[in-house]
Amino acid sequence: MDFFELAQQVEELSGVKLEMAGGLTTWEAFPSYKHQDRIDIIRQTIRRRTDAIYDCACKHISDIYIKFPDDSIKRPDIAIFCREPDEDEQDGAVTLLPEAIIEIISKRYEDKDLKVGVPFYLSQGILDVVTLDMVTSTVTHFRPEQPEQTYVSPVTLLFACGCEATI
């Protein structure tokens, strides 16, 4: 049994999300109504910029397993792709890497999202990683090799792939 299959079984039996990033296994209780509602609100704002240079479909999916090249498995709140994953991987963990990831910070899971998630995503080549702390309304935009940018929500952010979202 691989980690993806184990994570699916744990989820079905306990309502807990299992993830593994860079060999570190973490878990998180299923998100609250407020958390899920914010994801839906953000997803409604994701679109391709009219002045975008790149031809990105800005396809956004919530809460799917993504298998990274180092065999890590993560389940971001929102993943933004420029194209659909291949048909043969749409029933399992997706191996297509997203262009951008948005994470809503959950109470008691701040370290999982900020200290583990953000550096991991950046190390895997994700060009834009955004976090939203709903308690403080702080939005932080991380990019490889650039200083993080911090804003107060709501803010519209532009991503390297040509998409934008209001967070």
PLY file of the C-alpha trace (Angstrom):
ply
format ascii 1.0
element vertex 167
property float x
property float y
property float z
element edge 166
property int vertex1
property int vertex2
end_header
0.00 0.00 0.00
1.46 3.38 -0.96
1.04 6.60 1.01
-1.81 7.85 -1.19
-3.84 4.69 -0.55
-3.11 4.92 3.18
-4.15 8.58 3.26
-7.44 7.74 1.53
-8.19 4.97 4.03
-7.37 7.18 7.02
-9.61 9.90 5.59
-12.53 7.52 5.11
-12.21 6.02 8.59
-11.39 9.06 10.68
-12.13 12.30 8.86
-8.45 13.29 9.06
-6.34 14.55 6.15
-2.89 12.95 5.98
-0.07 14.59 4.04
3.62 13.90 3.59
6.03 16.63 2.54
9.73 15.95 2.26
9.44 12.85 4.44
7.50 14.62 7.22
3.99 13.24 7.75
1.35 15.68 9.04
-2.34 15.40 9.72
-5.20 17.84 9.98
-8.86 17.54 10.93
-11.28 18.27 8.12
-11.78 22.02 7.65
-14.64 23.91 9.26
-17.61 25.41 7.44
-16.01 28.87 7.62
-12.78 27.52 6.11
-14.61 25.77 3.25
-16.81 28.81 2.63
-13.74 31.04 2.24
-12.28 28.57 -0.26
-15.49 28.78 -2.32
-15.48 32.59 -2.18
-11.86 32.78 -3.36
-12.41 30.22 -6.14
-15.22 32.40 -7.55
-12.66 35.20 -8.14
-9.97 33.17 -9.93
-9.68 34.13 -13.57
-7.20 34.68 -16.37
-5.96 38.25 -16.53
-6.98 40.05 -19.71
-3.38 41.25 -20.19
-1.84 37.83 -19.51
1.14 36.88 -21.62
0.80 33.14 -20.94
-2.03 30.96 -22.19
-3.19 29.58 -18.85
-6.65 28.08 -18.34
-6.58 29.10 -14.65
-8.27 25.79 -13.75
-8.72 25.73 -9.98
-9.46 22.71 -7.85
-10.04 22.47 -4.13
-8.69 19.86 -1.74
-7.19 17.26 -4.10
-4.19 15.05 -3.49
-1.13 16.07 -5.47
1.84 13.74 -5.75
5.08 15.66 -6.12
8.24 14.46 -7.90
9.88 13.53 -4.57
6.87 11.24 -3.80
5.43 13.68 -1.27
1.63 13.90 -1.12
-0.04 17.21 -0.27
-3.63 18.39 -0.38
-3.72 22.18 -0.82
-6.89 24.16 -0.21
-6.79 25.56 -3.75
-4.51 24.49 -6.59
-4.43 26.50 -9.82
-3.41 24.69 -13.02
-2.86 25.99 -16.54
-4.32 22.80 -18.00
-6.43 19.84 -16.94
-4.56 16.88 -15.43
-4.36 13.90 -17.78
-7.50 11.74 -17.85
-5.72 8.72 -16.35
-4.83 10.60 -13.16
-8.14 12.31 -12.48
-9.32 9.47 -10.21
-6.21 9.39 -8.03
-3.43 11.65 -6.88
-2.63 14.25 -9.54
1.01 14.44 -10.63
0.62 17.60 -12.70
2.13 20.39 -10.62
-0.02 23.48 -10.08
1.17 26.94 -11.06
-0.15 28.47 -7.82
-1.40 27.28 -4.44
-3.62 29.06 -1.94
-3.80 27.84 1.66
-6.26 29.00 4.31
-4.52 28.86 7.68
-6.47 26.76 10.16
-6.29 27.28 13.90
-3.81 24.89 15.51
-2.35 23.97 12.10
-0.38 27.15 11.44
2.99 25.35 11.52
1.79 22.70 9.05
0.73 25.36 6.54
3.44 27.97 7.12
6.59 26.20 8.32
6.13 22.97 6.36
3.80 23.78 3.46
5.17 27.07 2.12
8.86 26.06 1.97
7.92 22.67 0.55
5.77 24.11 -2.26
8.47 26.62 -3.20
11.14 23.88 -3.21
8.98 21.90 -5.66
8.87 24.74 -8.18
5.46 26.24 -7.39
5.73 29.86 -8.58
3.10 31.42 -6.32
2.11 30.30 -2.82
-0.48 32.37 -0.94
-1.67 32.01 2.63
-4.69 33.60 4.27
-4.92 33.87 8.03
-8.63 34.41 8.62
-8.08 35.44 12.26
-5.88 38.42 11.35
-7.08 38.90 7.72
-3.42 38.69 6.70
-2.63 37.52 3.17
0.98 36.57 2.46
2.27 35.99 -1.06
5.41 33.87 -1.40
7.49 33.51 -4.57
10.80 31.73 -5.14
13.84 33.92 -4.61
11.73 36.97 -3.68
10.80 38.52 -0.34
7.32 37.64 0.85
4.64 40.29 0.41
2.01 40.81 3.12
-1.41 42.40 2.61
-4.71 42.83 4.40
-7.64 40.91 2.93
-9.31 41.51 0.56
-6.55 41.94 -2.00
-6.32 40.90 -5.64
-3.07 39.10 -6.42
-1.51 38.51 -9.82
0.21 35.17 -10.40
3.16 34.42 -12.68
1.00 32.09 -14.82
-1.35 34.90 -15.84
-4.16 34.23 -13.36
-5.44 36.45 -10.59
-7.50 35.90 -7.45
-9.04 38.06 -4.77
-8.17 36.78 -1.33
0 1
1 2
2 3
3 4
4 5
5 6
6 7
7 8
8 9
9 10
10 11
11 12
12 13
13 14
14 15
15 16
16 17
17 18
18 19
19 20
20 21
21 22
22 23
23 24
24 25
25 26
26 27
27 28
28 29
29 30
30 31
31 32
32 33
33 34
34 35
35 36
36 37
37 38
38 39
39 40
40 41
41 42
42 43
43 44
44 45
45 46
46 47
47 48
48 49
49 50
50 51
51 52
52 53
53 54
54 55
55 56
56 57
57 58
58 59
59 60
60 61
61 62
62 63
63 64
64 65
65 66
66 67
67 68
68 69
69 70
70 71
71 72
72 73
73 74
74 75
75 76
76 77
77 78
78 79
79 80
80 81
81 82
82 83
83 84
84 85
85 86
86 87
87 88
88 89
89 90
90 91
91 92
92 93
93 94
94 95
95 96
96 97
97 98
98 99
99 100
100 101
101 102
102 103
103 104
104 105
105 106
106 107
107 108
108 109
109 110
110 111
111 112
112 113
113 114
114 115
115 116
116 117
117 118
118 119
119 120
120 121
121 122
122 123
123 124
124 125
125 126
126 127
127 128
128 129
129 130
130 131
131 132
132 133
133 134
134 135
135 136
136 137
137 138
138 139
139 140
140 141
141 142
142 143
143 144
144 145
145 146
146 147
147 148
148 149
149 150
150 151
151 152
152 153
153 154
154 155
155 156
156 157
157 158
158 159
159 160
160 161
161 162
162 163
163 164
164 165
165 166
